[in-house]
Amino acid sequence: MTLAAQAHIVHRATQINTVVDDLQTLIKFKSVTPQQAGAIDWLSAQLRTLGFNCEQFTFNKVTNLIAKISFGDGPNYAFSGHIDVVPASGGPWRAEPFSGEIIDGAIYGRGAADMKGGVAAMLSASRALVSHVAEKQGTFYWLITSDEEGEAEYGSLLIAERLAQQGIQLDGCIVGEPTSHLHVGDTIKNGRRGALSARLTIKGKAGHVAYPENTLNAAHLSADVVKRLTNITWQRDEHSSKTSVQITGINIANVVDNMVPARCEMTFNIRYSHGYKSSDIKNDIQFALADLQQYIDIEWQRPCESFYTSHQTHNCLLAKVEQAVFDITGSYPLLSTSGGTSDGRFFANDYTQVIECGVRNNTIHQVNEHVPINDLLKIEQIYTRLLEQIFILVER
């Protein structure tokens, strides 16, 4: 074995130990939304040692980080992620949920997959990029928040606004959410459906059930509303991105069985194709219920806009991510817009391409959330290859 080969083995072993240690360290921070619990402080310190300029700002208990390193003229790309996690309750864990213990070749802990694993892997990839001897181009940003798992009012939304105020336009943003299904790299997200919730109040007229002709039954009206909502044809749905209306609650506060109810409250959620914006969804629903407007009030809640990144003719981030996945796994990933919402929506626009790529999502938000070490190493390799494609100049 040559000295160069031996050195590569030693370097790789060091990388493996480092990314595992980093994930264990991140898990130990009990950063339940919106608390950062020291995780962003630690991450800032790591990035500063690599030469990043780091800015932290806090609003309403949410801590955000914008870190930046410039290699010279070239494109602006960012890594977006979150270190906040959902509470670790709901049943017996194989290990203490904030221990980062290794069991059967996997790292256990709340946030291991969603998404401290992605953060640890990108940190390792960033170290490799900075230490690479080749000439580099462009500017690399880290955009981290402690407010993704909550209402997302004071996290990435404020980061995006701060970048805009500084006149910074991102060419692309890689989001480290757990996107893979059966194998790391088998699925990436090149967009997300939008989400919109609503609380609908139906107003009828109470009366004795024996004289229905003198009443207007709010419960019966609610059945008509449900039928109309679920029968809407969504003409602008895109392939593989279907709109779905789900009734999430119907409440009739009627304590007697001989009284026609005068009031009904209904909640519903719409996950809508990237062919729509939230304003379009509202218009279609109001049109479907137009002749019932005198009986209903709608309060719209928690709008999360859809976004979509297609293949570009120039400087295509999607193609770069696909190639990085292929280089490491030997297969190209499936493109998907399924699942919940993500912070990618705050950075996506006509100028900025947004792609999500991360570890498997089969244990996120569950008891015994974990990420196999081999999966962690594979996503770290994918990130490393991707950063090389973006920032390292190739001699021509």
FISETOR-680752 format. One record per residue (C-alpha): residue number from 1; x, y, z. Coordinates in steps of 0.5 Angstrom, whole numbers, plus 500, padded with zeros to 3 digits. Layout:
   pos     x     y     z
   NUM     X     Y     Z
...
//
This chain:
   pos     x     y     z
     1   500   500   500
     2   503   507   498
     3   504   512   503
     4   498   516   500
     5   493   511   500
     6   495   510   508
     7   494   517   509
     8   487   517   505
     9   485   511   510
    10   488   515   516
    11   484   522   514
    12   478   518   512
    13   478   514   519
    14   479   521   522
    15   473   524   518
    16   468   518   520
    17   470   519   528
    18   469   527   527
    19   462   526   524
    20   459   521   529
    21   462   525   535
    22   459   532   532
    23   452   528   531
    24   453   526   538
    25   454   533   541
    26   449   536   537
    27   444   531   540
    28   446   532   547
    29   443   539   547
    30   436   539   549
    31   434   544   544
    32   426   543   544
    33   423   548   540
    34   424   554   540
    35   430   553   545
    36   437   552   542
    37   440   550   548
    38   447   551   546
    39   447   548   540
    40   447   554   535
    41   453   557   540
    42   457   550   539
    43   456   550   531
    44   458   558   531
    45   464   556   534
    46   466   550   529
    47   464   554   523
    48   469   560   526
    49   475   555   526
    50   473   554   519
    51   474   561   517
    52   466   563   517
    53   464   570   519
    54   458   568   524
    55   452   572   526
    56   447   570   531
    57   441   574   533
    58   435   572   537
    59   428   574   537
    60   422   572   541
    61   426   566   544
    62   428   564   537
    63   436   564   535
    64   438   564   528
    65   445   564   525
    66   448   566   519
    67   455   564   517
    68   459   566   511
    69   465   564   508
    70   467   567   501
    71   472   564   496
    72   472   569   491
    73   468   571   485
    74   462   566   484
    75   455   564   486
    76   452   564   492
    77   450   558   495
    78   447   556   502
    79   446   550   507
    80   439   551   511
    81   438   547   517
    82   435   547   524
    83   437   544   530
    84   431   545   534
    85   427   538   535
    86   420   536   538
    87   419   533   545
    88   422   526   546
    89   416   523   549
    90   411   518   548
    91   414   511   550
    92   420   507   552
    93   427   509   549
    94   432   504   548
    95   437   510   550
    96   436   516   554
    97   433   521   548
    98   439   526   549
    99   445   522   550
   100   447   520   542
   101   448   513   545
   102   450   508   539
   103   446   502   539
   104   447   496   534
   105   451   501   529
   106   446   507   530
   107   446   513   533
   108   440   514   538
   109   437   521   540
   110   431   526   539
   111   433   530   532
   112   438   524   530
   113   435   524   523
   114   431   530   523
   115   435   534   522
   116   442   534   527
   117   444   528   522
   118   444   533   516
   119   447   538   520
   120   453   534   523
   121   454   531   516
   122   454   538   512
   123   459   540   518
   124   464   535   516
   125   463   536   508
   126   464   544   510
   127   471   542   513
   128   473   538   507
   129   471   543   503
   130   475   549   506
   131   481   544   507
   132   481   542   500
   133   488   545   496
   134   484   546   490
   135   482   553   488
   136   475   555   490
   137   470   560   487
   138   463   563   490
   139   460   564   497
   140   458   559   502
   141   452   561   507
   142   450   557   513
   143   443   559   515
   144   441   555   521
   145   435   556   526
   146   431   554   532
   147   424   555   530
   148   423   550   524
   149   419   545   528
   150   414   550   531
   151   410   555   528
   152   416   558   524
   153   415   565   525
   154   421   567   527
   155   426   563   524
   156   428   562   517
   157   423   567   515
   158   427   572   519
   159   433   569   516
   160   431   570   509
   161   428   577   510
   162   435   579   513
   163   439   577   507
   164   434   581   503
   165   435   587   507
   166   443   586   506
   167   442   585   498
   168   444   578   498
   169   441   573   493
   170   442   566   493
   171   443   562   487
   172   441   556   491
   173   440   553   497
   174   441   546   500
   175   436   544   505
   176   438   538   510
   177   432   535   511
   178   431   527   512
   179   428   526   505
   180   431   519   503
   181   426   513   504
   182   429   506   503
   183   436   508   502
   184   440   514   503
   185   440   518   497
   186   434   514   494
   187   429   520   494
   188   430   528   494
   189   425   534   494
   190   425   539   489
   191   419   542   492
   192   414   542   497
   193   406   542   496
   194   403   548   500
   195   399   547   506
   196   393   551   509
   197   389   550   515
   198   382   553   516
   199   377   554   521
   200   370   554   519
   201   364   557   523
   202   357   554   520
   203   351   558   523
   204   344   555   523
   205   338   556   527
   206   336   552   533
   207   329   549   534
   208   325   543   536
   209   327   537   532
   210   320   536   532
   211   319   542   527
   212   325   542   523
   213   321   547   518
   214   322   552   523
   215   330   551   524
   216   336   551   520
   217   340   545   522
   218   348   547   522
   219   350   539   522
   220   346   538   516
   221   350   544   513
   222   356   542   515
   223   355   535   511
   224   354   539   505
   225   360   543   506
   226   364   537   507
   227   361   534   500
   228   363   540   497
   229   370   541   499
   230   372   534   498
   231   369   534   491
   232   373   540   488
   233   377   538   482
   234   384   541   482
   235   385   543   475
   236   392   546   476
   237   395   540   480
   238   402   538   477
   239   404   531   476
   240   406   527   482
   241   404   533   486
   242   396   532   488
   243   392   537   492
   244   388   534   498
   245   383   536   503
   246   382   533   509
   247   377   535   514
   248   381   535   521
   249   375   536   526
   250   367   537   526
   251   365   540   533
   252   357   541   535
   253   356   543   542
   254   349   541   543
   255   348   537   549
   256   341   535   548
   257   338   530   543
   258   331   534   541
   259   335   541   539
   260   337   542   532
   261   344   545   533
   262   345   552   531
   263   352   552   530
   264   358   548   528
   265   365   549   528
   266   369   545   522
   267   377   545   521
   268   380   542   515
   269   387   542   512
   270   389   543   505
   271   396   540   502
   272   396   543   495
   273   400   542   489
   274   406   547   487
   275   401   549   481
   276   397   553   486
   277   399   559   491
   278   395   560   497
   279   391   565   494
   280   388   561   489
   281   386   555   494
   282   382   560   498
   283   379   563   491
   284   377   556   489
   285   374   554   496
   286   370   560   497
   287   367   559   490
   288   365   552   492
   289   361   555   498
   290   359   561   494
   291   352   560   495
   292   353   558   503
   293   356   565   504
   294   351   568   509
   295   351   562   513
   296   359   561   514
   297   365   564   516
   298   372   562   514
   299   378   564   518
   300   385   562   514
   301   391   559   519
   302   398   557   518
   303   399   558   510
   304   405   555   508
   305   407   557   500
   306   409   551   495
   307   415   551   491
   308   418   548   486
   309   425   547   483
   310   426   544   476
   311   432   543   471
   312   435   549   469
   313   439   550   463
   314   445   554   467
   315   448   553   473
   316   443   547   475
   317   443   545   483
   318   438   540   481
   319   443   537   476
   320   449   537   481
   321   445   534   487
   322   443   528   482
   323   450   527   480
   324   453   528   487
   325   448   522   489
   326   450   518   483
   327   457   519   484
   328   456   516   491
   329   451   511   491
   330   451   509   483
   331   444   511   482
   332   440   517   481
   333   435   519   486
   334   427   520   485
   335   424   527   485
   336   419   528   490
   337   414   534   493
   338   411   529   498
   339   411   530   505
   340   410   536   510
   341   412   543   509
   342   419   545   510
   343   423   552   511
   344   425   551   504
   345   419   555   502
   346   422   561   505
   347   428   561   501
   348   425   559   494
   349   424   564   489
   350   424   566   482
   351   432   567   483
   352   434   561   488
   353   434   554   487
   354   432   550   493
   355   433   542   493
   356   432   538   500
   357   437   532   501
   358   438   528   507
   359   438   522   511
   360   432   517   511
   361   426   519   515
   362   423   513   517
   363   424   514   525
   364   423   522   525
   365   419   524   531
   366   418   517   533
   367   420   514   540
   368   427   511   538
   369   429   516   533
   370   436   514   530
   371   440   514   524
   372   445   508   522
   373   452   511   522
   374   453   508   515
   375   447   512   513
   376   451   518   516
   377   457   517   513
   378   454   516   506
   379   450   523   506
   380   456   526   509
   381   460   524   502
   382   454   526   498
   383   455   533   501
   384   462   533   500
   385   461   531   493
   386   456   536   492
   387   460   542   495
   388   466   540   491
   389   462   541   484
   390   459   548   487
   391   465   551   489
   392   472   548   487
   393   474   550   480
   394   476   545   475
   395   482   547   471
   396   480   547   463
//
